[in-house]
Structures are given as C-alpha cells and as structure tokens.
C-alpha cells in the first residue's frame, strides 16, 4: 500500500501566523490566555488563547456572495500556507478537467477539514445585531467548501464536526481517500474561532480553568480554549515522487477509531476504548510501544496526548499511556495554545510533523506540580527525538476517540 506523505504545512495560531512562528513558540514554551475582547462575554472566566490581532488574515470577507466567518478565514489562511509549502498552486476554475500544468487533476484533489463551531461568529452576531451581515444567511460549517472553492479542488470536499476529535477524523479520512485511490492530494486539517456560546457553556459547566490550560497538573481546574487553524497537505508517495515534491515532513502511518458509547461528555473510566484506538493505530503503523530507547530507532519516540486539563479525561488517558507506552515522553500542545476544539487533532498532527522533521522534541510549557494519578513524563527541556514515530490522540464528547501515528518518511 502506498505511503501517505505530509508534503505541506500551514498554521495560524495564538503563537502567530505561519508554521515558523508555531515552531519557535513550541521552543519558547511561554504562553498565557487573555481576556476575550467581547463586551457581551458575561461569564465567570472569559479567557482564551487568541490569535494575535496583528496576525489576523486580510483575506476576503465573502466568497461566492456568502459572508466568511472567522473560522473560514483562519482555515483559508492556513491552507494557503500549506499549499504553497507543498509547492502547489491553486487550480483553474470549475470548468477545468484533466491534468494541469501543475501536474494535478482537479478531480483528484480533495479537501477534508473540521471544526467544532464553524463560522459561529456570523450567527452569534446576527442574534445580537453586531455584524454588518445581520440578517444574511450563511452555512454554519463551510470550511471545506471555502478552501476547496479557492483551490479548485473537484474531488471530495467534506467538513467533519464530531467535536474535539473532528480534525483527527478528517486526517484519517484524508488518508483513506488516498489509499483507496479516490484522491492523489488532500488538503486536511481543522480550524476553530472564538465562540461566545461555546465559552459560556463551558463556564456554566464549571469546566474552564481560571488561570491557564494545565493538563495532568495537580491543580488543574478545567480546560481553556484556543483558536486558529492547522492544515496539512497529504499526498500519495507515488504522486509526490512523480511531481518532485520538495519537502516531506513525514507520513501518516496509522489510524485507529473507537467509541466509548458510555456517556455524552465523560470518558469511560477504564479507558478500554481509547486504548483500543491507540493499539490499532500503532499496529497499523508497525510502531513499537516502548520508548524509542527501549524499542530501538524504529520505535515510538513521543506522544502528543489529548490531555485537556479536565479531571477525569487526564487521569484516564494517562493511565492508558502508562500501561501501553511506558516512559515515552509527552508533548502537550494544549498547555501551549489551549484546547482548540475541532482543530485540536490537526494542531497535534502539525506539531508531530514538525518534531519528526526537525528530530527535536521541544520543552513542555510548565503546568505546575504533576498529579500523582497522572504518571506520564512531561519533559521540561528540549531533547533529540528518539524513535521514528509519534502518537497523536484526540477524544471528544459522545465518546468519539481517534489515535493517529505519524512516522519518519522513508528516504
């Protein structure tokens, strides 16, 4: 079966615009949430990791006569960077067919993007009369169609929205499209933007940490949201070779899906189903489950956990990791940029791709005294990566679980 390669990366995050800013921010390991600039955020903890005002995209505010919300504009900005990074260019208009000068058949280019809340700012603005678009209809989840329309992708264009596992599922679906022969190239990832409704609901649930996102810490008191977009260009190895792709960050080597079928919001306490997803992904990738030093250079080198900072989620996941991948170092993306909801899996995949490419595991953001019930290593300093694989976890309300394994690209 042909490898699914990562040939382009794009990001817009609380660390700034671009993957360069994201990688530098991973090494700086120094971030904090801010108060949302929303006069109607009447809630106990109106805090979030926001994209800096200076880095907000300048792109169009509407497409094909429909207004674009903050989430769509984030997705488009990250997709533009990822496509350029892959050495690709937007295709001709909708009447194009067959191979183009770029060597791409638009009918074999797909888009799989995800979001939890979509362009919720447009709809929330309509309710309060805040936005100029008040009264204008717009779809709630247009991200894939916005990016597909810009690029000229005539293959599958799909938007996944199963809560916080959404972009993990989108990446897995993208790999399936390539492996099944339905697509040569897939623009995949996720985007999430500030939502007054989402933040207010989590405040009412008592699930917002009043200080910062502190996964696996003894004093954690909930999660804290972040916003932005992370996009990967996935491509079959044969297609990448044929067009002479200039950079390969790694490969999506394995994926495992499962569902707890236990509770609308809480994970199943034994962790049986998240362990199942991890085992399936690791087995499909052929990755060892010990630390890189124990399992040789071909083993698992690091884990990017789901770890949201909520009480039960962190304990259940850490117990499974301690049993399945003992002593394998963790890197927490959420401690760095908060919980980006439907984009969380994509940001974890972006971070994994950068770690594999640079062969360095950055330091974790300090979260305070570790919870003794969460026996997982969170290194405080950067170190050379051991092993050849990284495990990425993303879990969600409704018991939706997904694990992905990214591996070094073959020579």
C-alpha positions as CSV (number, residue, x, y, z in Angstrom):
1,X,0.0,0.0,0.0
2,X,1.4,3.4,-1.0
3,X,2.5,5.7,1.8
4,X,0.5,8.8,2.7
5,X,3.0,11.6,3.0
6,X,2.9,15.0,4.6
7,X,4.2,17.4,2.0
8,X,3.0,20.8,3.2
9,X,2.1,22.5,6.5
10,X,0.2,25.7,7.4
11,X,-0.8,27.3,10.6
12,X,-2.4,30.3,12.2
13,X,-2.4,30.1,16.0
14,X,-2.1,32.1,19.2
15,X,1.7,32.0,18.5
16,X,1.2,34.0,15.3
17,X,0.9,33.4,11.6
18,X,2.8,30.5,10.0
19,X,4.5,27.3,11.0
20,X,7.7,29.1,11.7
21,X,6.0,31.1,14.4
22,X,4.5,27.9,15.7
23,X,7.8,26.0,15.9
24,X,9.5,28.9,17.6
25,X,6.6,29.2,20.1
26,X,6.9,25.5,20.8
27,X,10.5,26.0,21.9
28,X,9.8,29.3,23.8
29,X,7.2,27.4,25.9
30,X,5.8,30.6,27.3
31,X,2.2,31.5,26.7
32,X,-0.9,32.6,28.6
33,X,-4.5,33.2,27.8
34,X,-6.1,36.7,27.5
35,X,-9.5,38.1,28.3
36,X,-11.7,37.9,25.2
37,X,-12.4,41.4,23.7
38,X,-16.2,40.8,23.8
39,X,-18.4,43.2,25.8
40,X,-21.1,40.5,25.8
41,X,-19.0,37.8,27.4
42,X,-20.9,37.9,30.7
43,X,-19.3,34.8,32.3
44,X,-17.0,33.9,35.2
45,X,-13.9,33.2,33.1
46,X,-14.0,35.0,29.7
47,X,-10.4,33.7,29.0
48,X,-9.0,32.2,25.8
49,X,-5.7,31.8,23.8
50,X,-6.5,34.1,20.9
51,X,-4.8,34.6,17.5
52,X,-2.9,38.0,17.9
53,X,-4.8,40.9,16.3
54,X,-1.7,41.7,14.2
55,X,-1.8,38.2,12.6
56,X,-5.5,38.1,11.7
57,X,-5.8,37.3,8.0
58,X,-6.5,40.0,5.4
59,X,-8.4,37.7,3.1
60,X,-11.8,38.2,1.6
61,X,-14.8,38.7,3.8
62,X,-17.1,36.8,1.5
63,X,-16.9,34.1,-1.2
64,X,-19.5,33.5,-3.9
65,X,-21.8,36.0,-2.4
66,X,-21.7,34.4,1.1
67,X,-20.0,36.0,4.1
68,X,-17.0,34.3,5.6
69,X,-16.7,34.0,9.3
70,X,-13.6,34.0,11.4
71,X,-13.2,30.2,11.3
72,X,-13.3,30.1,7.5
73,X,-10.8,32.9,7.2
74,X,-8.5,31.1,9.6
75,X,-8.8,27.9,7.5
76,X,-8.1,29.7,4.3
77,X,-5.0,31.4,5.7
78,X,-3.5,28.1,6.9
79,X,-4.5,26.3,3.7
80,X,-2.8,28.9,1.6
81,X,0.5,28.4,3.5
82,X,0.3,24.6,3.4
83,X,-0.4,24.6,-0.4
84,X,2.5,27.0,-1.0
85,X,4.8,25.0,1.3
86,X,3.9,21.8,-0.7
87,X,4.9,23.6,-3.9
88,X,1.4,23.5,-5.3
89,X,-0.7,26.3,-6.8
90,X,-4.4,27.0,-6.9
91,X,-6.0,25.2,-9.9
92,X,-8.0,26.8,-12.8
93,X,-11.7,27.5,-12.4
94,X,-14.6,25.0,-12.1
95,X,-14.7,24.1,-15.8
96,X,-11.1,22.7,-15.7
97,X,-10.7,18.9,-16.2
98,X,-7.8,16.6,-16.7
99,X,-4.1,17.3,-15.7
100,X,-3.0,20.9,-15.4
101,X,0.4,22.4,-15.9
102,X,1.0,21.8,-12.2
103,X,0.6,18.1,-12.8
104,X,-2.6,17.9,-10.8
105,X,-6.0,16.6,-11.9
106,X,-8.5,18.8,-10.0
107,X,-10.9,15.9,-9.9
108,X,-8.3,14.0,-7.8
109,X,-7.7,16.8,-5.3
110,X,-9.9,16.6,-2.1
111,X,-10.5,18.7,1.0
112,X,-11.2,17.3,4.5
113,X,-11.4,20.0,7.1
114,X,-13.0,20.1,10.5
115,X,-14.4,22.4,13.1
116,X,-16.5,22.2,16.3
117,X,-18.3,25.5,16.0
118,X,-17.7,26.6,12.4
119,X,-18.5,30.2,11.5
120,X,-20.4,30.7,14.7
121,X,-19.4,34.3,14.9
122,X,-21.7,35.2,12.0
123,X,-24.7,33.5,13.6
124,X,-24.0,34.9,17.1
125,X,-23.5,38.3,15.6
126,X,-26.9,38.1,13.8
127,X,-28.7,37.3,17.0
128,X,-27.4,40.5,18.7
129,X,-27.2,42.7,15.6
130,X,-23.5,43.1,16.0
131,X,-22.3,42.2,12.5
132,X,-22.9,44.1,9.2
133,X,-24.1,40.7,7.8
134,X,-27.0,40.7,10.2
135,X,-29.9,39.0,8.5
136,X,-27.8,37.4,5.8
137,X,-27.9,33.6,5.7
138,X,-24.6,31.7,5.7
139,X,-23.9,28.0,6.3
140,X,-22.6,27.0,9.7
141,X,-19.8,24.7,8.5
142,X,-18.5,26.0,5.2
143,X,-14.7,25.5,5.8
144,X,-14.1,22.7,3.3
145,X,-16.1,24.3,0.6
146,X,-14.4,27.6,1.2
147,X,-10.9,26.1,0.8
148,X,-12.0,23.8,-2.0
149,X,-13.5,26.7,-3.9
150,X,-10.4,28.7,-3.5
151,X,-8.1,25.9,-4.6
152,X,-10.2,24.5,-7.3
153,X,-10.5,21.0,-5.8
154,X,-13.1,19.0,-7.6
155,X,-12.7,15.8,-5.6
156,X,-14.4,15.1,-2.2
157,X,-15.0,18.3,-0.1
158,X,-16.1,17.4,3.4
159,X,-16.3,19.2,6.7
160,X,-16.2,17.0,9.8
161,X,-17.7,18.2,13.1
162,X,-17.7,15.5,15.7
163,X,-16.5,17.8,18.5
164,X,-12.9,17.7,19.7
165,X,-11.9,14.6,17.7
166,X,-13.0,16.2,14.4
167,X,-9.7,17.0,12.8
168,X,-8.2,13.7,13.8
169,X,-11.1,12.1,11.9
170,X,-10.6,14.5,9.0
171,X,-6.9,13.5,8.6
172,X,-7.8,9.8,8.8
173,X,-10.5,10.2,6.2
174,X,-8.0,12.1,4.0
175,X,-5.6,9.1,4.3
176,X,-8.4,6.7,3.4
177,X,-9.2,8.8,0.3
178,X,-5.6,8.5,-0.9
179,X,-5.2,4.8,0.0
180,X,-8.5,3.9,-1.7
181,X,-7.4,5.6,-4.9
182,X,-10.1,8.3,-4.7
183,X,-7.5,11.2,-4.5
184,X,-3.9,11.9,-5.1
185,X,-3.8,15.0,-2.8
186,X,-5.9,16.0,0.1
187,X,-5.9,19.4,1.9
188,X,-6.7,18.3,5.5
189,X,-6.9,19.8,9.0
190,X,-9.1,22.0,11.1
191,X,-10.0,25.5,12.3
192,X,-11.7,26.9,15.3
193,X,-12.5,30.5,16.3
194,X,-13.8,32.2,19.4
195,X,-17.5,31.4,20.1
196,X,-19.3,33.2,22.9
197,X,-21.8,30.4,23.1
198,X,-19.1,27.7,23.5
199,X,-17.2,29.6,26.1
200,X,-20.3,30.4,28.0
201,X,-21.5,26.8,28.0
202,X,-18.2,25.5,29.4
203,X,-18.3,28.3,32.0
204,X,-21.7,27.1,33.1
205,X,-20.4,23.5,33.2
206,X,-17.6,24.7,35.6
207,X,-15.1,23.3,33.1
208,X,-12.9,26.4,32.5
209,X,-9.6,26.8,34.3
210,X,-9.4,30.3,35.8
211,X,-5.6,30.6,35.1
212,X,-4.4,28.6,32.1
213,X,-4.6,25.2,30.4
214,X,-2.8,22.8,32.8
215,X,-3.0,19.2,31.5
216,X,-2.0,16.5,34.0
217,X,-1.3,19.1,36.8
218,X,-2.5,18.5,40.3
219,X,-4.1,22.0,40.5
220,X,-5.9,21.8,37.1
221,X,-9.5,23.1,37.2
222,X,-10.7,22.5,33.7
223,X,-9.7,23.4,30.1
224,X,-9.1,26.7,28.4
225,X,-9.9,27.2,24.7
226,X,-7.6,28.4,21.9
227,X,-8.3,29.4,18.3
228,X,-6.6,29.1,15.0
229,X,-6.2,26.7,12.1
230,X,-3.7,23.9,11.2
231,X,-3.7,22.4,7.7
232,X,-1.6,19.6,6.3
233,X,-1.2,18.6,2.6
234,X,-1.4,14.8,2.4
235,X,-0.2,13.1,-0.8
236,X,0.4,9.6,-2.1
237,X,4.1,8.8,-2.2
238,X,3.8,7.9,-5.9
239,X,2.2,11.3,-6.7
240,X,4.8,13.1,-4.6
241,X,7.6,11.4,-6.4
242,X,6.1,12.0,-9.8
243,X,5.9,15.7,-9.3
244,X,9.2,16.0,-7.4
245,X,7.7,17.2,-4.1
246,X,10.4,19.4,-2.4
247,X,9.8,18.6,1.2
248,X,8.4,15.5,3.0
249,X,7.7,16.1,6.7
250,X,6.7,12.5,7.4
251,X,3.9,10.1,6.8
252,X,0.6,9.3,8.3
253,X,1.3,5.7,9.1
254,X,-1.6,4.5,11.2
255,X,-5.1,5.4,12.5
256,X,-7.5,3.9,15.0
257,X,-11.1,4.9,15.7
258,X,-13.3,3.8,18.6
259,X,-16.4,5.0,20.5
260,X,-16.9,4.7,24.3
261,X,-20.8,4.5,24.0
262,X,-20.7,5.4,27.7
263,X,-21.7,9.0,28.4
264,X,-22.5,12.2,26.5
265,X,-19.4,14.0,27.9
266,X,-17.3,11.9,30.2
267,X,-14.8,9.3,29.1
268,X,-15.4,5.6,30.0
269,X,-13.4,5.2,33.3
270,X,-11.5,2.1,32.3
271,X,-10.1,3.7,29.1
272,X,-10.7,0.4,27.2
273,X,-11.8,2.2,24.0
274,X,-9.1,4.8,23.9
275,X,-6.6,2.0,24.4
276,X,-8.2,0.1,21.5
277,X,-7.8,3.2,19.2
278,X,-4.1,3.6,20.2
279,X,-3.3,-0.1,19.7
280,X,-5.0,-0.2,16.3
281,X,-3.0,2.9,15.1
282,X,0.3,1.6,16.5
283,X,-0.3,-1.8,14.9
284,X,-1.2,-0.4,11.5
285,X,2.0,1.8,11.6
286,X,4.2,-1.0,12.8
287,X,5.5,1.1,15.7
288,X,6.8,-0.3,18.9
289,X,5.0,0.7,22.1
290,X,8.0,1.2,24.3
291,X,10.1,4.4,24.5
292,X,12.4,5.0,21.5
293,X,15.4,4.0,23.6
294,X,13.8,0.7,24.6
295,X,12.3,-0.4,21.2
296,X,15.1,0.7,19.0
297,X,15.3,3.5,16.4
298,X,12.1,2.3,14.8
299,X,10.0,2.6,17.9
300,X,7.7,5.2,19.3
301,X,9.5,8.4,20.1
302,X,6.9,10.6,21.6
303,X,3.2,11.1,22.3
304,X,1.0,14.2,21.8
305,X,-1.8,13.5,24.2
306,X,-5.4,14.7,24.1
307,X,-4.9,15.9,27.8
308,X,-7.4,18.8,28.2
309,X,-6.8,19.7,31.8
310,X,-10.1,18.3,32.9
311,X,-10.2,16.0,35.9
312,X,-11.3,12.6,34.5
313,X,-10.0,12.9,31.0
314,X,-6.4,13.4,32.1
315,X,-6.5,10.5,34.6
316,X,-8.0,8.0,32.2
317,X,-5.7,8.9,29.3
318,X,-2.5,8.9,31.5
319,X,-3.3,5.5,32.9
320,X,-3.7,4.0,29.5
321,X,-0.5,5.7,28.3
322,X,1.4,4.5,31.3
323,X,0.3,0.9,30.6
324,X,0.7,1.0,26.8
325,X,3.6,3.4,26.1
326,X,5.5,3.5,29.4
327,X,8.2,6.2,29.8
328,X,7.5,7.6,26.3
329,X,7.8,11.4,26.6
330,X,4.7,13.5,26.1
331,X,4.5,16.9,24.5
332,X,1.3,18.9,25.4
333,X,0.1,21.2,22.6
334,X,-2.9,22.3,24.8
335,X,-0.6,23.6,27.5
336,X,0.9,25.8,24.8
337,X,-2.1,27.1,22.9
338,X,-5.1,25.8,24.8
339,X,-7.8,23.4,23.6
340,X,-8.6,24.3,20.0
341,X,-11.7,22.1,19.9
342,X,-12.4,20.8,16.4
343,X,-8.8,21.8,15.3
344,X,-7.1,20.1,18.3
345,X,-6.1,16.9,16.4
346,X,-4.8,18.9,13.4
347,X,-2.6,21.1,15.7
348,X,-1.3,17.9,17.3
349,X,-0.6,16.4,13.9
350,X,1.1,19.7,12.8
351,X,3.3,19.5,16.0
352,X,4.1,15.8,15.4
353,X,5.1,16.6,11.8
354,X,7.5,19.4,12.9
355,X,9.0,17.2,15.6
356,X,9.7,14.4,13.1
357,X,11.1,16.8,10.5
358,X,13.4,18.6,12.9
359,X,14.1,15.5,15.0
360,X,13.8,17.5,18.2
361,X,11.2,17.4,21.0
362,X,10.6,20.9,22.4
363,X,10.1,21.6,26.1
364,X,6.7,21.5,27.6
365,X,5.1,24.6,29.0
366,X,5.3,24.3,32.8
367,X,2.0,23.3,34.3
368,X,2.9,23.1,38.0
369,X,3.0,20.1,40.3
370,X,2.0,16.9,38.4
371,X,-1.0,15.0,39.5
372,X,0.2,11.7,41.2
373,X,-2.6,10.0,39.4
374,X,-1.2,11.1,36.0
375,X,2.1,9.1,35.8
376,X,3.2,10.5,32.5
377,X,6.5,12.2,31.6
378,X,6.3,15.8,30.5
379,X,9.9,16.8,29.9
380,X,10.8,20.4,30.8
381,X,13.7,20.7,28.4
382,X,14.1,20.1,24.6
383,X,15.8,16.9,23.6
384,X,16.7,15.0,20.4
385,X,13.9,12.8,19.3
386,X,14.3,9.1,19.8
387,X,12.4,6.5,17.8
388,X,10.8,7.0,14.4
389,X,7.1,7.5,15.3
390,X,4.8,9.9,17.1
391,X,1.4,9.0,18.5
392,X,-1.4,11.7,18.4
393,X,-4.6,11.3,20.4
394,X,-7.9,13.2,20.1
395,X,-11.0,12.4,22.0
396,X,-14.4,14.1,22.1
397,X,-17.8,14.4,23.7
398,X,-20.0,11.5,22.6
399,X,-17.1,9.1,23.2
400,X,-15.5,9.7,19.9
401,X,-11.9,8.6,20.0
402,X,-9.1,8.6,17.4
403,X,-5.4,8.0,17.5
404,X,-3.0,8.7,14.7
405,X,0.6,7.6,14.2
406,X,3.0,9.8,12.2
407,X,6.3,8.3,11.1
408,X,9.5,9.5,9.6
409,X,9.4,9.5,5.8
410,X,11.4,6.8,4.0
411,X,14.5,8.0,2.2
